[in-house]
Amino acid sequence: MTIRALLVDDEPLARRRLKRLLAEHTDVEVIGEAADGDEAVHNVLELQPDLVFLDVRMPGSTGIEALEEMHRQLPDTVRPLAVFTTAYEEHAVEAFALEGTDYLIKPIDQEQLTRALRRARETLWTRRGRPADDEEAEAPATATAPAPASTVAAHVAAHRAGKIVNLATEDIGCVAVEDTITWAHTPQGKYRLKAALHEIEERLPSPPFVRVSRSTIINLEWIDHLSPMYSGTYKASLRGAIGLEVHVSRRRARRLRELLGW
């Protein structure tokens, strides 16, 4: 899968730096550049990129205003993904508010860019269909290795009501992808997560967090009971205020039952 990218920044040096970093990703093709928000909207309508890197502060229309205009003019099915580039971390809240976006803090480095591209690929795979090496392809199920201690999180950054909050992992009953958006379900309600599901899986302690389907990770400590369904699948019911019923795929059911001792 080739990702067609448009670079938008009023500083030529910033565009050249980003282009140089993107050159290390063989599946990304830079198809155009723009120096302001108005030119960005024009180029998106003409070139139809998959991904747009948008500087937040530019003369004329800002990157946020440009993205809002793209949302007005383009249907969801052809709207490009957007990644904000900014020197001001407070713009992360605005990036969260516009669905399907990410942000990079300047000066951009390869580690930041790689994470953003990983999330973009996940979203594009959802739209187009995942490549043949999809982790849910029919193959023997294997146990997921625990994440290194240095990367396991006691909290995750989440978004709700225009605020970024530090969400304790012990309060999360499950993490699920719904309409390409990753949500954490808690007794206080659900919170939007910026990271893709596989990134969240890498950061959460396992156990108690276990992948139970292509789109869902569950916290064993919140499971009330399992109900057999059909063809070896199960339904996991979460206790308390969360009160969700979660599908457990046939490939994942055996591992879940082993961990629960059922």
HELIX and SHEET records of a PDB file:
HELIX    1   1 PRO A   12  LEU A   22  1                                  11    
HELIX    2   2 GLY A   37  LEU A   47  1                                  11    
HELIX    3   3 GLY A   63  GLN A   73  1                                  11    
HELIX    4   4 GLU A   89  HIS A   91  5                                   3    
HELIX    5   5 ALA A   92  ALA A   97  1                                   6    
HELIX    6   6 GLN A  110  ARG A  128  1                                  19    
HELIX    7   7 THR A  169  ASP A  171  5                                   3    
HELIX    8   8 LEU A  197  ARG A  203  1                                   7    
HELIX    9   9 LEU A  220  TRP A  222  5                                   3    
HELIX   10  10 ARG A  250  LEU A  260  1                                  11    
SHEET    1   A 5 VAL A  28  ALA A  34  0                                        
SHEET    2   A 5 ILE A   3  VAL A   8  1                                        
SHEET    3   A 5 LEU A  51  ASP A  55  1                                        
SHEET    4   A 5 LEU A  81  THR A  86  1                                        
SHEET    5   A 5 THR A 101  ILE A 105  1                                        
SHEET    1   B 2 HIS A 155  ARG A 160  0                                        
SHEET    2   B 2 LYS A 163  ALA A 168 -1                                        
SHEET    1   C 5 GLY A 189  LEU A 193  0                                        
SHEET    2   C 5 ILE A 181  THR A 186 -1                                        
SHEET    3   C 5 CYS A 174  GLU A 178 -1                                        
SHEET    4   C 5 THR A 216  ASN A 219 -1                                        
SHEET    5   C 5 PHE A 209  SER A 213 -1                                        
SHEET    1   D 3 ILE A 223  PRO A 228  0                                        
SHEET    2   D 3 TYR A 234  LEU A 238 -1                                        
SHEET    3   D 3 GLU A 245  VAL A 248 -1                                        
END                                                                             
